[in-house]
Amino acid sequence: MLECDLRIEKTGHADLKAAIAHCEVVGDFGSREMLEDILESEEEHIDWLETQLGLIDKVGIENYLQSQMGE
């Protein structure tokens, strides 16, 4: 599930960057600012997903799931 979410986020990340570049070209700075805020949030989510997947690799899925139960 996390891997699938990461793939989707990365696709959306590329689309957001393209949209920001387009806004820059056409001079739509309001939309560009809004998209940059969304991009920042998406990048934080990508970082979180990559961290979680790294933890799963290091400790195994069973230990990872057990650690999540305590939160």
C-alpha positions in Angstrom: 0.0 0.0 0.0 2.8 2.4 0.9 4.7 1.6 -2.3 1.6 2.2 -4.4 1.0 5.5 -2.6 4.6 6.5 -3.3 4.3 5.8 -7.0 1.1 7.9 -7.2 2.7 10.7 -5.2 5.8 10.8 -7.5 3.5 11.0 -10.6 1.6 13.9 -9.0 4.9 15.5 -8.1 6.0 15.6 -11.7 2.6 17.0 -12.8 2.8 19.7 -10.1 6.2 20.8 -11.3 5.0 21.0 -14.9 2.0 23.0 -13.8 4.2 25.4 -11.8 6.4 25.9 -14.8 3.4 26.6 -17.0 2.1 29.2 -14.5 5.5 30.9 -14.6 5.4 31.1 -18.4 1.9 32.5 -18.5 2.5 34.9 -15.6 -0.1 33.3 -13.3 1.7 33.9 -10.0 -1.3 33.3 -7.8 -1.8 29.8 -9.1 1.9 29.2 -9.0 2.1 30.1 -5.3 -0.9 27.8 -4.5 0.7 24.9 -6.5 4.1 25.5 -4.8 2.3 25.1 -1.4 0.8 21.8 -2.6 4.1 20.7 -3.9 5.8 21.3 -0.6 3.1 19.2 1.1 3.5 16.4 -1.5 7.3 16.4 -1.0 6.8 16.0 2.8 4.5 13.1 2.2 7.0 11.5 -0.2 9.7 11.8 2.4 7.4 10.2 5.0 6.5 7.3 2.7 10.2 6.7 1.8 11.1 6.8 5.5 8.3 4.2 6.3 9.4 2.0 3.5 13.0 2.2 4.7 11.9 1.2 8.2 10.1 -1.8 6.9 13.2 -2.8 5.0 15.3 -2.5 8.2 13.1 -4.0 10.8 10.7 -6.2 8.8 7.0 -5.8 8.2 6.0 -7.6 11.4 8.1 -5.3 13.7 7.0 -2.3 11.7 3.3 -3.1 12.1 3.8 -3.8 15.8 5.5 -0.4 16.3 2.6 1.3 14.5 0.1 -0.3 16.9 1.6 1.6 19.8 1.1 5.0 18.2 
